[in-house]
């Protein structure tokens, strides 16, 4: 749900706020943080989009798709270099649209799950990749060598 949709949803609540003090408190607290949440999301997206150039796409996405085809978490381009979040999302989309079915067919005996569970596992793999990439980028930003930990 986008922040805009959340605002619309909050503004259209049909519950009488006076009937339930917990709902009333949640309504006002949520409504009060939406502007700062919107600003934070806008800043994050702006930073992500202004830093992402075609050369990053062509350098990272093929490597990440290859990792996904081998069922390896696509959070790094090479040892010590975290993947760009947009590249992770792009590679996930390409993988899902092109080679996910073939990858499932190749590995279905060893992973022993049905196709829908495989899709779910891939979604989880992508989410975890983004999470690990963000953590890795923060370690680098603050001068922590992740390979000495």
N, C-alpha and C positions, 0 to 999 in steps of 0.2 A: 504494500500500500504506500503510495507516495505521500509526501507531507501535505500536498494540496488536497488529495482525497481524504486524508485524515482530518484536515480542517473542515471540509464539507461534512464529513461524517459527524464530527463533534458538534457542528452547528445545527445538524438535523436530528439530534437526539430527541426522541419523543417521550422519554421517561421524565416524569415529574421529579425534579431535583430535590424537592422538599420531602418526598416520600422516603428517601434513603440518604442519610448523611454521608455514607461512604461513597456513593455514586456522586453526590454533590462535590465532595472533596476531590475525588478523582477527576471530575469534569473540569473544575477550576484549575487544578494543578497542571493537568495535561494542556489545557488551553493556554496557560501562562508560559509554558516552555516551548510551544510551537514556533514562535518567532526566532528564538535562539537556535532551535533545532534546524529550522529552515536555513538560517545563516551559516551554520556549521556544514550542512550538506552542500550548500552552494559553494562554499570555500573549498571543500574537499573535491568536489566535481571539477571546479575551475582549475585547481592545481593538477588534477589527473589529466584533464584534457589538454591543457596548454603544454604539458611536458611530453605528450605522446605524439611522436612523429612517425611517418611511414618507415623510416629506416629501423626504428625499434620493432615495428610490426614484422618486417621481413627478417630481422635477426632472431627474434624470439619465438614467434608463433610456430614455425615449422619444427623447432626443437621441442616445444611444449606438446605439440600434437603427437610427435614421435614418442615422447614419454608416456602420454596417455594411452597410446596404442600398446605400450609395454606394461600398462597398469602401474606406472610409476607416478608418484605425486608430482605435478608440474609446478613446483614452487620456486625452482632455481633454474637459471639458464646454464650455469656451470658452477663448479664448487666455489662458494663464496659470493656468487652474484645472484641476488634474488630476482625473480621474474616480475615484470611490471603487471599490475593488477589487470589492466585493460588487455594485455597480451594473454593472461590466463583466461579471461572471459572469452576473448576471440578464439583461442585455441580450443576451448571447451565447445563453443558453438560449431566450429569446423569439425571437430571430432564427432560430435553428436550427429551432424548432418551427413557426414561422409563415411567414416570408418568404424563407428561404434558397433554396428551390427556385425561386421566382419570380426572385430576384436572379440565380441561376445562369442561368436561361433568358434573362434580359435581357442578360447580359454574356458568355455562353458564346462568342460569335464573337470578341470582342475579347481574352478571356483565354486562349482556345484550350487548355483542359484539360478532362478528363472530370470527372464529378460527384464521384467519390471523391477525386480530387486537389483539387477545389474545397473539399470538406469539410476535408481536411487543411490546406489553406491558411487556411481560416477558423480552425481550431484554433490554427495558428501565429500568426495575427493577434491572437487573444484572449490567448495567452500573452505575446506581445510587448507588448500593451496593458497588461497587468498589470505587467510588468517596467518599462515606461516610466512608468507612473503612480507606482510605488513610488519610482523615481529622482527624478521630479519632486517628489513629496512631501518627499523628503529634502533636495533643493535648497532648497525653501521653508523647511523646518524650520531649516536652517543659514544662511538669509539670502542665498542665491545667487539673483540674478535671472537666470533661464534665458534671457531674451530679450536680455541683454547679452553672453552668451557668444559 
